[in-house]
Amino acid sequence: MAQVAQPDEPVGPSLRAHCAAVPDPRIDRTKRHQLLDIITMAICAVIGGADSWVDVEVFGPAKLPWLRTFLALPNGIPSHDTFGRVFAALAPRAFEPCFRSWVRAAVTHTDGEVVALDGKTRRRSHDRGAGQAALHLVSA
């Protein structure tokens, strides 16, 4: 049985489509970066393991070619301060339903078959003298 989308809920797993209704809390003259670029990049970075706004900022240049395939980024990667200010000003009651609808769409689109991956690099597992790289572990 096919799931029918709610009339006010976007169809498909596009994060941008689900978050398009989130009001931008910033003053027009201070907007150097598009709100949907900031939200999308932050969520991608957190999924990728970012734990702080500095991590989110570092994620940007590391994944810039990939991010440019679906984000405008007219002024490049926002600073960690910009991420922090924007998310501090976002209305949680406006953002939450958009985020929840995106998660529901993603689960529906993947038939609920999502595999959680985690990676670690073992400390002191390298041997520089012998040219041996550190041991990387991945669990699913």
C-alpha positions in Angstrom: 0.0 0.0 0.0 1.5 3.3 -1.1 1.7 6.1 1.5 -0.1 9.3 0.6 1.6 12.5 1.5 -0.2 15.1 3.6 -1.3 18.1 1.5 1.1 20.4 3.3 4.0 18.0 3.4 6.5 17.7 0.5 6.8 14.4 -1.3 10.2 12.7 -1.3 13.3 12.9 0.9 14.6 16.4 -0.2 15.7 18.2 2.9 15.5 21.5 1.1 11.9 20.9 0.1 10.9 20.0 3.7 12.7 23.0 5.2 11.6 25.6 2.7 8.9 26.8 5.0 11.2 27.5 7.9 11.2 31.3 8.5 14.6 33.0 8.3 15.1 34.9 11.6 17.9 37.1 10.3 17.8 40.8 9.3 17.9 41.1 5.5 21.1 43.2 5.4 23.0 40.6 7.4 22.2 37.6 5.1 25.4 36.5 3.4 24.4 32.8 3.2 21.1 31.2 2.3 19.2 29.8 5.2 18.6 26.5 3.4 22.3 26.2 2.6 23.1 26.6 6.3 20.5 24.2 7.5 21.4 21.5 4.9 25.1 21.8 5.5 24.7 21.6 9.3 22.5 18.5 9.0 24.9 16.8 6.6 27.8 17.6 8.9 26.1 16.3 12.0 25.2 13.1 10.1 28.9 12.9 9.1 29.9 13.1 12.8 30.2 16.8 13.5 29.8 17.6 17.3 30.3 21.4 17.3 29.8 24.4 15.0 33.6 24.4 14.4 33.2 20.8 13.2 30.4 21.9 10.9 32.6 24.7 9.5 35.5 22.3 8.9 33.1 19.9 7.2 32.3 22.5 4.6 35.7 22.9 2.8 36.3 19.2 3.2 33.2 18.4 1.2 32.9 21.5 -0.9 32.9 19.9 -4.4 30.0 17.6 -3.2 28.1 20.4 -1.4 28.3 22.5 -4.6 26.3 19.9 -6.5 23.2 20.8 -4.5 23.8 24.0 -2.6 24.2 27.5 -3.9 26.9 28.7 -1.5 27.2 32.2 -3.1 29.6 33.4 -0.5 31.3 30.1 0.3 31.1 28.2 3.6 29.6 30.1 6.6 31.8 30.5 9.7 31.2 28.5 12.9 29.9 31.7 14.4 27.3 32.1 11.6 26.1 28.5 12.2 25.8 29.2 15.9 23.9 32.5 15.5 21.5 31.2 12.9 20.6 28.0 14.9 20.3 30.0 18.1 17.8 32.4 16.4 15.8 29.7 14.5 12.4 29.1 16.0 12.4 25.5 17.2 8.6 25.2 16.7 9.0 26.1 13.1 12.1 23.9 12.4 10.9 20.8 14.2 7.9 19.9 12.0 10.0 20.4 8.9 12.8 18.2 10.2 10.4 15.5 11.4 8.6 15.4 8.0 12.0 15.0 6.3 13.0 12.1 8.5 9.6 10.4 7.9 10.0 10.9 4.2 13.6 9.5 4.3 12.5 6.4 6.2 9.6 5.9 3.8 11.9 6.3 0.8 14.4 3.7 2.2 11.6 1.3 3.3 12.9 1.8 6.9 16.2 0.0 6.0 18.8 2.4 7.2 22.1 1.1 8.5 23.9 3.2 11.1 27.7 3.4 10.5 30.3 4.4 13.0 34.0 4.8 12.5 37.0 5.2 14.8 40.7 5.5 14.4 42.7 3.6 17.0 45.1 5.8 19.0 48.7 4.9 18.7 48.0 2.1 16.2 50.4 3.7 13.7 54.1 3.1 13.3 55.6 6.1 11.5 59.1 4.6 11.4 57.8 1.5 9.6 55.4 3.6 7.4 52.3 1.9 8.9 49.2 4.0 9.0 46.8 4.1 11.9 44.1 1.4 12.2 40.6 2.5 11.2 37.6 0.5 12.4 34.1 0.7 11.0 31.0 -0.8 12.6 27.5 -1.1 11.1 
